[in-house]
Amino acid sequence: MTIASFIGPFMSSSVNVALPSIGKEFSMGAVSLGWINTAYLLAAATLLIPFGRMGDLYGKKRIFVIGLFLLMITSAILGSSLSGAMVIAGRVFQGVASAMLFATAMPILVSIVPPEMRGKAIGIVSGATYLGLSVGPLIGGLLTQQFGWRYVFWLYVPLALILLALTFFMLEYREELSKRTKFDIAGSAILGVSLLLTMYGFSTLPSVLAGALTAAGIIGVIMFVMYESHTQAPLFDIDLFRRNTVFAFSSLAALINYAATFAISFTLSLYLQQLRGLSPRETGLILVAQPVMQAILSPYAGKLSDRIQPRTLASLGMAIDCVGLLMLAFISADTSMVYIVGCLMILGFGFALFVSPNTNAIMSSVGKSSLGLAGATVGAVRQIGMMMSMGIVMMVLALFIGKAGIAPGNYEQFVQGLRIAFAVFAIACFGGVFASLARGKMKRG
């Protein structure tokens, strides 16, 4: 599970550094490049909860293995892409594979770890996540610069093969399948279409069509809640949000935190390479500052959450993220690299304090029968938050530079857009502190 948690973020962070090279080969603008990430997030976010429920019904290990096979195949296809559209389409299927992995990895981990060591285990896995984020830009930048961006995708093929072998021969995991044999197909369809409309509409704002799609998606989510409240075999237990304050506000805090932080590496990758003229390798060395802090501190933060209430640690982490984002809101075309690295280290410190304790709170707030659903929820709010983060950035870039590529003629507008995006993220983090505090105390055991 730790290795699986490493591969996902390694994949995302290494692709970020390769985006300018992909855009150059296929003549893609900044907004089009954003869709390489957005397509992946859309697919993953809409399918996480259905795959989490499938894991409860048909076996989490089975879904996990299928996800690994799909990841291997799609990565090989992406490495052979012939157009920008093919890259975006391949990322959709890579998102499906990731949804299978994210929906099952955490429930498998939590179900085999004693409650008193849960925070420590989640912290170790979170550390592996940020280790993937740390080495991703370095390896991705090196591969892109020396061999080309295609090798970034081809690298995932042997990684998936190694993890498949380990899963078959080393993962000894017994699970009790849910007695509920009926899968909620109607609920899955309503939720999937609603999330797709909402996130696609949000990511293409501002326009009348985007507003209509977003509104339709929100109406669909409301219909999903009403449907799930009355069906006999629901896809999602709505009562978890109605009666479980810790679960509800911890999930909301996670959504806000990811929405405010995910797009940082995407925006700074474009800023450092296309405005400041850094190479992919140099960009990776700078971007690595944030995940290195997270990789070092996450295991300690997770272990600490076994003794200290998660809301205290997570709220402090969110506040620190707010400070880092406010500092980035003053970025300019000639900002010192030391300043940028300092901002990233502050953000890494805050994120490490937030994620492990917050995940511990979510997974510890439900019974064993709901672990699959809770794990899928952790993944879903993460992916939806990431999608919102990319949507905000793409909307800002569309307002300031349109569909054009980043060039000397619009450098000033590009930097202004970045400042506004970081300011919006900082405001979101400030509100997230109060959502984190509102969760109440977590019960141990």
N, C-alpha and C positions, 0 to 999 in steps of 0.2 A: 504493500500500500504506500510505503514511503517512496519507492522508486516510481510508482505511478503518479504520485503527487509531484515528483520532480519533472517528469516528461511534459506534462501539460503546460506549465508556465515557461519551461525551457523553450517549448515550441512557439509560444506567443511572443516572448521577448526576442528570440532570434529572428523571427519574421519581421518584427518592427524595424530592425536595423537594415534588413534587406529591401524594405519598401521603396526607398528612392531608386535603387538599381532596377527593381521591377518596373517602376514608373518610367524610367528612362528607356528601357528596352521596348515597352509597349505603348509609349507616349501617353501615359495616364497622368491626369492632374491630381492635385492634393485631395479633392473630394472623392475622385474615383479610387485613389489609393486607400482612402478611409474605408471603402466598401470591402476591401480585402479582409479587414478586421471585423467590420460590421456584419458581413454575411456569415462569418464563423460564429459570432456571438448570437445572431438571430436564431440560427439553427439549434445551437446548444441550449439557449434559454427556453425555447418553446417546447423542447422535448425532455428536459431534465425531470420534471415531476412525473410524466407518464413512464419514463424508464425507471424511476425510483419505485413506482408502484408495481411495474413488471418484475422488478427484482424481488419484491415481497411475495409475489405470486409464483414466479417461475424459477427463482434462484438468482441471488445477486452475483455469484461467481460466474454463472452462465452469461448473464448480460455483460459482465466485465470482460470476459474472454471475447465475445462477439465484437465488443467495442475495440479491442486491441487489433483484431483481424481487419476491421474496417479502417482503423487508423493507418495500418501498414499499407493497405491498398491505395487509399486516397493520397498518402504522402508520395508514393511512387508516381501517381498520376500528376500531382502538382509539380513534381520535379521535371515532368515532360511537357508542361503547358506550352501551348502555341500562341496564346493571346491573353490579354488581361481578363477577358470574360471567362476564359477557361480557368484562370487562377481563382477568380471569385467563386465560380461554380464548385471547384474542388474544395474551397474553404467551407462551403456549405456542408458537404459530406464529412469533412474533417470535424465540423461542429457537431454533427450527429454522433460520430465516434466518441468525441469528448464528453457528450452528454451521457453516454453509456458508462464511461469511466467515472465521471464526477458523481453520478447518481448512486453508485454502488461502493466506491472506495471507502468513504467515511463511515457508512453503516457497518461494513465488514470490520473496520478497525475498532469502532466503538463497542461492537458486540463481543469482541474477544479480549478487551482490556477491562480490568476491574475498575469500578467507579472512582476509587480513591487515586488511581493513576491515570485517569482519563485526560486531565489537563496536560500532564507530562507527555503522554502519547500524541495528543493533538499538537502540542508544541513542537515535538520532533518532526512530525509530518509537515507542519507549517514551515519549519526550518528548511526541510527538503524542497518545499515549494519555492522558497525565496532563494535557495541555492540554485534552482533551475532558472529563476529570474536573473540571478547574478552571472552565471556562466553563459546564459543565452546570448546576451549582447556581445560578449567577448568572442565566443565561438562563431556566432552568426556573422559578426563583423569580419572575422578572420577568413571564414569560408567565402563570404561574398567578395571580399577584396582579392583573395588569392585564386579562387576557382570559379566564382560566379554564384548568383543567388540560388540557382537550382540545387546546389549541393546542400543548402540549408534544409530543403524538404527531403532530399534523398537520405539525409542523416537519420531521419526518424524511422526509416524502414528497419535497419539493424537494431535500433533501440526497441522498437515494438516487438521484434523477434526475440530479443533477449528477455523482455518482460513476459512474453508468452511462455517461454521455456520455464522461467521461474514460477509462473502461475501454475503450470501443469504439474511440476515436479516438487514444488516446495510449499505452495499454499494449501495447508490442511485446514479446511474450514467447513464445519458442519453447521447447517442452518435449518431452522424450522420454517417451512413455507407457510404463508398465510392460509387459513382455512377458507378464506373467501376466494372462490374459484372464478368469479366473474370479473373481467376487466372492464372498466368503465370507458367504453369506446366513445360514447357520445360526449361525456365530460372531457375526455382528452381532446376531441375535435374542437369543442367550444373553446377550451383553454388555449390550444395551439393557435387557432385562427385569431383569437382575441389578442394574444401576446404579439403575434406576427404583425397584425394591423397597427397595434399601439406603438410598437418599437420601430416599425418601418416608417410610419407616419411621423413619429417624433424625430427620427434621424434625417428626414428630408424636409423638415421645416426650414424656412418659412414659406408656405404656399397654401392656397385654399384647399387643394387636394390633400396635402399633408395634414392639415387641420381636420378635415373630414375623416380621414383614415384613423387618426389618433382618437377622435371622438367615438367612431364606430368601435374601435378596439376597447375603449373604456366601457362602453355600453355592453360589449361582449363579456368583459370580466365580471360586471355586475350580474349578467345573466348566468354566468358560470357559478357564482356564489349562490344564487337563488336555486339553481338546479342541484348543486351538490348538497344543499341543506335539506332536500326532500328525497333524493334518490336513496335506494336501499344499500347499494354498494358503491359509495362515492370514491372518486379518484383522490380527493383531498378532504381531510377532516377539517371542516371549517371551524369546528369548536376549538381547535388548537389556537386560533387567533382570537376567538371570542372569550375564552375562559383562561387561557394561559398567558398571563402578562409577560413573563420572562421570555417565552417563545416569540410573542408578537413584537415586542419592542426590541429584542435582540436582532430579529430578522430585519426590522425597519432600520436599525442602526447600521447593519451590514450593507443594506441597500444603499444608504446615503454615503457610507464610506467608500464603497467601490465606485459609485457614481462620481465622487469627487476626486478620485485618485488614479483610476485606470488609464485615462488618456494622457497622462503626464509623459510617459515614455514615447508615445506616438508623436505628440506635439514637439517635444524636445529633440527627437530624432530628426524631424524635418528642419527644425531650427538650426541644429548643430551642423547638419550636412549641407543643406541647401542655402542657408543664409550665412553661416560662419565658415563654410568651406572645409569642414573636417572630414576625414576619411571614415568609412564604416568602422574600422578598427578603433580609431580614436574616439568616435562616438560611443562605441560599446564600452570603452574604458571609463568614460564619464558617467554613462547611465548606470553602470554597475554599482555606483555608490549607494543607491537606495536599497536594492535587494541584498547587498552584502550586510548592511545594518540589520535588515529583517532576518536574514539567515542566522546571524550570530545571536540575536536577542530573542527570537521567537520561542526556542525551547525553554529558555528561562522564564519568559512571560507565561507560557502554558503551565509550567510547573508551579509558578507563583499563584496561578488562578485556582489551584487545588487547595490553597490556604486562604487567599484573599478573595473577596467577592468580585466576580468578573466585571460587574458594572463600574467599579472603582477604576480598575486597570484600563478597561476599554474606553471609558469616558476621558481619562487622562490622555490616552493615545489619540483619540479623536481631536482633542484640544491642541495637541502638539502638531498634528497634521494641518490644522487650521493655520497655525503660525507659519509652517513651511510654505503653504499655498499663498498666504499673504505676501511672503517674501518674493515668490515667483511672479506675483502680479506686478512687480516693479521691474521686470526684465526689459532689456533694451537690446539694440543691435550690437552693442559693444560691451555687454555685461561680462564681468570677469568670470573665467571658468571656475575659479576658486569659490566664488559666490554661488554659482549653479551647483557645484558639488556639495557645498554646505547645505543648500536648500534640500537637495536629494537625501542627504544623510539625516536631516531633521525629519523628513517625511518617512524615511525608513524606520527611524526610531519610533515614531508615533504609530505607524502601521503594525509594527511588531507587537507593541503593547495592546493594540486593539484586536487583531484577528484571532489569535489563539484563545484568549479569555472569552471572546464573544462566541466563537464556535463551541467552546466548552459549555457555555451557558445554554446555547440552543440544543445541543445534543443531550445535555443532562436534564433538560426540562420536560422530556417525554419518556414514556415507558418503552420497553423493548419492542412492543408490537408496532410502535410508530417510528422506530429508528430509521427505516428506509425512507419514510416520508420526510422525516427531519433532515436526513442527509441530502435528499433531493432538494429540499427547501434551501439549505445552505448553498448548494450549487446554483439553484435558480435565482436567488436574490443576488448572488455574485455575478452571474451572467447578465441579468437584467440591469444591475447597477453599471456593469461595464458597458452595456449597450447604451444606457442613458449618457454615460460619460462620453462615448464616441459621438453620440447624437448631438450633444451640446457643442463639442468641438467642431463637428462638421457643419452645424448650423452657423456657428460664428464665422468659420472660414468662408462659407458660402456668402455670408453677408458682406465680408470685407474684401475678398479677392475673387468671388464667383467660382467658376469652374476652371479658371486659368491655373497654370502651374505657378509655382513660387519662383519669381524672377526679380532682378534688381529693380524693375519698375514698380513692383508692389511690395517690396520689403517692409516699408513703413506700415502699410495696411496689415500685413501679416503679423507684425509684432504687436500692433494695437489689438488685433483679434486674440492673440495669445494672452495679453494682459487681461482682457475682459473675461476670457474663459477661466483663467486662474482665479480671478476675483469671484466669479460665480461659484467655483468649486469651494473657495474659502468660506463663502456665506453658507453653502450647503453643509460643510463640516461644522460650522458654528451651531446650526440647528440640530445636527446629528448628536452633539454633546448632550443636549436635553433629552433626545429620544433614548440615548444610551442610559442616562440616569433614571429615566421613568420606568425602566423594566422591573425594578424592585430587587429583592434579594433572591438568590438562587438557593434552592434546597439541595443539600448534599445527599449522596447515596443513590 
